[in-house]
Amino acid sequence: MTPEPFPVSDIVASRRPHRKDAARNYDALLGAAREAFAEHGAEASLEDIARRAGVGIGTLYRNFPTRRDLFECVYADEVDELCRVAEKAADLEPWEALNTWLNRFAGYMVTKRAVREALNDDSEVFQACRKSMYAAGGPLFERAQHAGQARKDMTFTDLLRMVAGITATAFDDEAQRERVLAIALDGVRAVR
């Protein structure tokens, strides 16, 4: 039996062009937007995004008629990747699987912070992303709890809020962020 696709996966697939050259441009624009939003926040220049992607501004607008369309697609693509990481990690030992997913979740938070203001909590995309994220990471957390490797006195929502809080601060570099996250996750591990 094949697992049911995450709601966000359907959204991502429906928006991605089918022609190879158009799909390549679309992917390049998403990658460039992700970088630009991480560096400059939601106010990143669309012209800079097109330049980074190696395409003209007309190609950007053909794919993303509004800035909000671009935000939603970048956000949905990030959540879709987060879901794929959960699927790949599912075969790992429970704690390793959860830790792998949470490290990717921390990276996702950078993009979420950059585009958060532009997203409406009631939008179809936001709701599908939230549902998909919980469907992907929640079972990894529950599996670690059942294996006695994660605390049982916390919820998955508690865990996400903790990681989101940690990633909301500025770090000197990626190594420091990883170190602080590892220290926090040590507090999530069940005491043996």
C-alpha positions as CSV (number, residue, x, y, z in Angstrom):
1,M,0.0,0.0,0.0
2,T,1.5,3.3,-1.0
3,P,1.2,6.2,1.5
4,E,-1.2,8.9,0.8
5,P,0.6,12.0,-0.5
6,F,0.8,15.1,1.7
7,P,-1.6,17.9,0.8
8,V,1.3,20.2,0.1
9,S,2.8,17.8,-2.4
10,D,-0.4,18.1,-4.6
11,I,-0.1,21.9,-4.5
12,V,3.5,21.9,-5.4
13,A,3.0,19.4,-8.3
14,S,0.0,21.3,-9.7
15,R,2.0,24.6,-9.8
16,R,5.2,23.2,-11.4
17,P,5.4,23.5,-15.2
18,H,5.5,20.2,-17.2
19,R,7.9,21.3,-20.0
20,K,11.5,20.7,-19.0
21,D,12.8,24.1,-19.8
22,A,9.9,25.8,-18.0
23,A,10.4,23.5,-15.0
24,R,14.1,24.3,-14.9
25,N,13.4,28.0,-14.9
26,Y,10.7,27.5,-12.2
27,D,13.1,25.6,-10.0
28,A,15.9,28.1,-10.5
29,L,13.5,30.9,-9.5
30,L,12.4,29.1,-6.4
31,G,16.0,28.5,-5.4
32,A,17.0,32.1,-6.1
33,A,13.9,33.4,-4.1
34,R,14.7,31.1,-1.2
35,E,18.2,32.6,-1.0
36,A,17.1,36.1,-1.5
37,F,14.4,35.9,1.1
38,A,16.9,34.3,3.6
39,E,19.3,37.2,3.0
40,H,16.9,40.2,2.6
41,G,13.5,39.0,4.0
42,A,10.2,39.5,2.3
43,E,11.4,42.8,0.7
44,A,13.9,41.0,-1.5
45,S,14.0,42.5,-5.0
46,L,12.2,40.5,-7.7
47,E,14.7,41.7,-10.2
48,D,17.5,40.3,-8.1
49,I,15.7,37.0,-7.8
50,A,15.3,36.8,-11.6
51,R,19.0,37.7,-12.1
52,R,20.1,35.1,-9.6
53,A,18.0,32.5,-11.4
54,G,19.5,33.5,-14.7
55,V,16.2,34.5,-16.3
56,G,14.4,37.7,-17.2
57,I,11.9,39.4,-15.0
58,G,9.2,38.4,-17.6
59,T,9.9,34.7,-16.9
60,L,9.5,35.4,-13.1
61,Y,6.1,37.1,-13.7
62,R,4.9,34.3,-16.0
63,N,5.6,31.8,-13.2
64,F,4.6,34.0,-10.3
65,P,2.2,36.8,-11.3
66,T,2.3,38.4,-7.9
67,R,4.8,38.6,-5.1
68,R,2.4,36.6,-2.9
69,D,2.3,33.8,-5.5
70,L,6.1,33.6,-5.2
71,F,5.9,33.5,-1.4
72,E,3.4,30.8,-1.4
73,C,5.3,28.6,-3.9
74,V,8.6,29.0,-2.0
75,Y,6.9,28.2,1.3
76,A,5.0,25.2,-0.1
77,D,8.2,23.9,-1.8
78,E,10.1,24.2,1.6
79,V,7.3,22.3,3.4
80,D,7.2,19.7,0.6
81,E,11.0,19.1,1.1
82,L,10.4,18.8,4.8
83,C,7.9,16.1,4.2
84,R,10.3,14.3,1.8
85,V,13.0,14.4,4.6
86,A,10.5,12.8,7.0
87,E,9.8,10.0,4.5
88,K,13.5,9.3,3.9
89,A,14.2,9.4,7.7
90,A,11.4,7.0,8.6
91,D,13.7,4.0,8.1
92,L,16.3,5.4,10.6
93,E,16.3,4.6,14.3
94,P,13.6,6.6,16.1
95,W,15.8,9.3,17.6
96,E,18.0,9.7,14.6
97,A,14.9,10.0,12.4
98,L,13.4,12.7,14.6
99,N,16.8,14.5,14.9
100,T,17.3,14.5,11.1
101,W,13.8,15.9,10.5
102,L,14.2,18.6,13.2
103,N,17.5,19.8,11.8
104,R,15.8,20.3,8.4
105,F,12.8,21.9,10.2
106,A,15.3,24.4,11.7
107,G,16.4,25.3,8.2
108,Y,12.9,25.6,7.0
109,M,12.2,28.2,9.7
110,V,14.5,30.7,8.0
111,T,12.3,30.7,4.9
112,K,9.1,30.7,7.0
113,R,10.3,33.8,8.9
114,A,11.1,35.6,5.6
115,V,7.7,35.1,4.0
116,R,5.5,34.8,7.1
117,E,4.0,38.3,6.9
118,A,2.8,37.6,3.3
119,L,1.0,34.4,4.1
120,N,-2.6,34.3,5.3
121,D,-3.2,31.7,8.0
122,D,-6.5,30.9,6.4
123,S,-5.1,30.4,2.8
124,E,-5.4,27.0,1.2
125,V,-1.6,26.8,0.8
126,F,-0.9,27.7,4.4
127,Q,-3.4,25.2,5.7
128,A,-2.1,22.4,3.4
129,C,1.5,23.2,4.5
130,R,0.6,23.1,8.2
131,K,-1.3,19.8,7.8
132,S,1.5,18.3,5.8
133,M,4.2,19.3,8.3
134,Y,2.3,17.8,11.2
135,A,1.6,14.6,9.2
136,A,5.3,14.3,8.3
137,G,7.0,15.1,11.6
138,G,4.4,14.1,14.2
139,P,4.8,10.3,13.5
140,L,8.6,10.6,13.9
141,F,8.1,12.3,17.3
142,E,5.6,9.7,18.4
143,R,7.8,6.9,17.3
144,A,10.7,8.3,19.3
145,Q,8.4,8.6,22.3
146,H,7.1,5.0,22.0
147,A,10.7,3.8,21.7
148,G,11.5,5.6,25.0
149,Q,13.9,7.9,23.3
150,A,11.9,11.2,23.5
151,R,10.2,12.7,26.5
152,K,6.6,11.7,27.0
153,D,5.7,14.9,28.9
154,M,5.7,17.1,25.8
155,T,3.7,17.3,22.6
156,F,4.8,17.7,19.0
157,T,3.5,21.3,19.1
158,D,5.7,21.9,22.2
159,L,8.7,20.6,20.2
160,L,8.0,22.7,17.1
161,R,7.6,25.8,19.2
162,M,10.9,25.1,21.0
163,V,12.8,24.7,17.7
164,A,11.1,27.7,16.2
165,G,12.1,29.8,19.2
166,I,15.7,28.7,18.9
167,T,15.8,29.5,15.2
168,A,14.2,32.9,15.7
169,T,17.5,34.3,17.0
170,A,20.5,35.4,15.0
171,F,23.6,33.1,15.2
172,D,27.2,33.9,14.5
173,D,27.3,31.1,12.0
174,E,25.6,27.8,11.0
175,A,27.9,25.8,13.4
176,Q,26.6,27.8,16.4
177,R,23.0,27.3,15.3
178,E,23.6,23.5,15.0
179,R,25.3,23.4,18.4
180,V,22.5,25.3,20.2
181,L,19.9,23.1,18.6
182,A,21.8,20.0,19.6
183,I,21.9,21.3,23.2
184,A,18.1,21.9,23.2
185,L,17.4,18.5,21.7
186,D,19.4,16.9,24.5
187,G,16.6,18.2,26.7
188,V,14.0,16.4,24.6
189,R,15.7,13.0,24.9
190,A,14.2,10.7,27.5
191,V,16.3,10.2,30.5
192,R,17.5,6.6,30.8
